[in-house]
Amino acid sequence: MKKVMVCGVDCHQGDDACNGYCIGKASDPPAATEAKQIAFAKETAHRALDAAEKAWYEYAGLCDVGAERTRAFDVYEKVRHARRL
């Protein structure tokens, strides 16, 4: 799937990556570079990890004291430390 850059966000007039799409010089927005695609994927992964961390913490806090709560907090800790790997 072809990724494109967003004018004013990923590129700006005068940048090397700008093709003038935002001012009508080109019919299609500029294609995202491999570096931009990697950065976007990394950002998406971090947001998903943040959401998972919050969800596991909330779930663990709602569990009654016992094996399920312990297991839920263990998963939460693994998710929380996942960025350090």
VEXDREN-2710 file (C-alpha; in Angstrom, 1 decimal):
% VEXDREN-2710
k/r/px/py/pz
1/MET/0.0/0.0/0.0
2/LYS/1.4/3.4/-1.0
3/LYS/1.8/5.9/1.9
4/VAL/1.7/9.6/1.2
5/MET/2.9/12.5/3.2
6/VAL/0.5/15.1/4.6
7/CYS/1.3/18.7/3.6
8/GLY/2.1/20.9/6.6
9/VAL/2.6/17.8/8.8
10/ASP/5.1/15.5/7.1
11/CYS/6.4/18.1/4.6
12/HIS/6.4/21.8/4.2
13/GLN/6.8/24.1/1.1
14/GLY/10.4/24.3/0.2
15/ASP/11.4/20.9/1.8
16/ASP/13.2/18.4/-0.3
17/ALA/10.3/16.0/0.0
18/CYS/7.7/18.7/-1.0
19/ASN/6.3/18.3/-4.6
20/GLY/4.0/21.3/-4.4
21/TYR/0.8/19.2/-4.1
22/CYS/-0.6/21.6/-1.5
23/ILE/-0.3/24.6/-3.9
24/GLY/-1.5/22.7/-6.9
25/LYS/1.8/22.0/-8.6
26/ALA/1.3/18.3/-8.5
27/SER/-1.8/16.1/-8.9
28/ASP/-0.8/13.6/-6.2
29/PRO/0.7/14.2/-2.7
30/PRO/4.3/13.2/-2.3
31/ALA/5.1/9.6/-1.5
32/ALA/6.2/8.9/2.1
33/THR/9.9/8.0/2.3
34/GLU/10.9/4.8/3.9
35/ALA/12.1/6.7/6.9
36/LYS/8.7/8.4/7.3
37/GLN/6.9/5.0/7.0
38/ILE/9.2/3.5/9.7
39/ALA/8.7/6.5/12.0
40/PHE/4.9/6.2/11.6
41/ALA/4.9/2.5/12.3
42/LYS/7.1/3.0/15.4
43/GLU/4.8/5.7/16.7
44/THR/1.7/3.5/16.0
45/ALA/3.4/0.6/17.9
46/HIS/4.2/2.9/20.9
47/ARG/0.6/4.2/21.0
48/ALA/-0.7/0.6/21.0
49/LEU/1.7/-0.4/23.7
50/ASP/0.5/2.6/25.8
51/ALA/-3.1/1.5/25.4
52/ALA/-2.3/-2.1/26.3
53/GLU/-0.5/-1.0/29.4
54/LYS/-3.4/1.1/30.6
55/ALA/-5.9/-1.6/29.8
56/TRP/-4.0/-4.4/31.7
57/TYR/-3.6/-2.1/34.7
58/GLU/-7.3/-1.3/34.7
59/TYR/-8.2/-4.9/34.4
60/ALA/-5.8/-6.0/37.1
61/GLY/-7.1/-3.4/39.5
62/LEU/-10.7/-4.7/39.0
63/CYS/-9.8/-8.3/39.7
64/ASP/-10.4/-9.8/43.2
65/VAL/-7.3/-10.6/45.1
66/GLY/-6.1/-14.0/44.0
67/ALA/-4.5/-15.8/41.1
68/GLU/-6.2/-13.9/38.3
69/ARG/-5.2/-10.5/39.7
70/THR/-1.6/-11.7/40.2
71/ARG/-1.5/-13.0/36.6
72/ALA/-3.0/-9.7/35.3
73/PHE/-0.5/-7.6/37.1
74/ASP/2.3/-9.9/35.8
75/VAL/1.1/-9.3/32.2
76/TYR/0.9/-5.5/33.0
77/GLU/4.5/-5.5/34.2
78/LYS/5.7/-7.4/31.1
79/VAL/3.9/-4.9/28.8
80/ARG/5.2/-2.0/30.9
81/HIS/8.8/-3.2/30.5
82/ALA/8.4/-4.2/26.8
83/ARG/10.1/-1.0/25.5
84/ARG/13.2/-1.9/27.4
85/LEU/13.8/-5.1/25.4
END
